[in-house]
Amino acid sequence: MAHLFFAAAIQRHIPMPERNVPAHSVDEALSVAFAAEPRLRGYILDDQGGLRRHLSVFIDGNPLRDRRRLSDPVDANSRIYVVQALSGG
């Protein structure tokens, strides 16, 4: 199973411990987390179902490519990190 982590900055708002999830895509992995904690969906996804601009997702150290549909593949050994994006100058 893929392993899903939420950064501490996200967990300050909505606690979500790391967990193993049965998933073949980032969308499927997040759906497991949303089923466990429905409030998380509105914090992570925009009204179109895409990843909010202030967040980033990394799969095995690589940035998420499909921010709109979250279709990037994951496998049983994947590590998925959801973090707040950094901005500024």
C-alpha positions as CSV (number, residue, x, y, z in Angstrom):
1,M,0.0,0.0,0.0
2,A,1.1,3.6,-0.7
3,H,2.0,5.6,2.4
4,L,0.3,9.0,2.7
5,F,1.8,11.8,4.9
6,F,0.3,15.3,5.6
7,A,2.7,18.0,6.7
8,A,2.5,19.4,10.3
9,A,1.3,22.7,8.9
10,I,-1.8,21.0,7.5
11,Q,-2.3,18.9,10.6
12,R,-2.5,22.1,12.7
13,H,-5.8,22.7,11.0
14,I,-7.1,19.2,10.6
15,P,-5.3,16.3,12.3
16,M,-4.6,13.5,9.9
17,P,-2.0,10.9,10.9
18,E,0.1,9.2,8.3
19,R,-1.4,6.0,6.9
20,N,-1.1,3.2,4.4
21,V,-3.7,3.5,1.7
22,P,-4.8,1.1,-1.1
23,A,-4.4,3.3,-4.2
24,H,-3.2,3.4,-7.8
25,S,-3.3,7.2,-8.1
26,V,-3.0,10.3,-5.9
27,D,-6.7,10.8,-6.3
28,E,-7.5,7.4,-4.9
29,A,-5.0,7.9,-2.0
30,L,-6.6,11.2,-1.1
31,S,-10.1,9.8,-1.3
32,V,-9.2,7.3,1.4
33,A,-8.1,10.2,3.7
34,F,-11.2,12.3,2.8
35,A,-13.4,9.3,3.7
36,A,-11.7,9.2,7.1
37,E,-11.8,13.0,7.6
38,P,-14.3,14.8,5.3
39,R,-13.2,18.3,6.4
40,L,-9.9,17.6,4.8
41,R,-11.3,17.7,1.3
42,G,-12.1,21.4,1.4
43,Y,-8.7,22.2,2.7
44,I,-6.8,20.2,0.1
45,L,-9.1,20.5,-3.0
46,D,-10.6,23.6,-4.7
47,D,-14.2,23.8,-5.9
48,Q,-13.2,22.2,-9.2
49,G,-11.7,19.1,-7.4
50,G,-8.1,20.2,-8.2
51,L,-5.2,20.7,-5.7
52,R,-5.4,24.1,-4.1
53,R,-2.7,26.5,-5.2
54,H,-1.2,26.8,-1.7
55,L,-0.4,23.1,-1.5
56,S,2.1,20.7,-3.1
57,V,2.1,17.0,-3.4
58,F,5.3,14.9,-3.9
59,I,5.2,11.2,-4.9
60,D,8.5,9.5,-4.1
61,G,10.2,12.9,-4.1
62,N,8.8,14.0,-7.4
63,P,6.3,16.9,-7.7
64,L,2.7,16.0,-8.7
65,R,2.2,16.6,-12.4
66,D,-1.6,16.5,-12.7
67,R,-2.8,19.1,-10.2
68,R,-6.3,19.2,-11.8
69,R,-7.3,15.5,-11.9
70,L,-4.6,14.1,-9.4
71,S,-4.1,11.1,-11.8
72,D,-0.4,10.6,-11.1
73,P,0.2,6.9,-10.5
74,V,1.3,5.4,-7.3
75,D,2.2,1.9,-6.4
76,A,2.5,-0.2,-3.2
77,N,5.9,1.3,-2.3
78,S,5.0,4.9,-3.0
79,R,5.4,7.6,-0.4
80,I,3.0,10.6,-1.0
81,Y,3.6,13.8,0.9
82,V,1.1,16.6,1.0
83,V,2.7,19.9,2.1
84,Q,2.0,23.6,2.1
85,A,3.7,25.3,-0.9
86,L,6.3,28.0,-0.1
87,S,6.0,31.3,-1.8
88,G,7.6,34.7,-1.5
89,G,10.7,36.4,-2.5
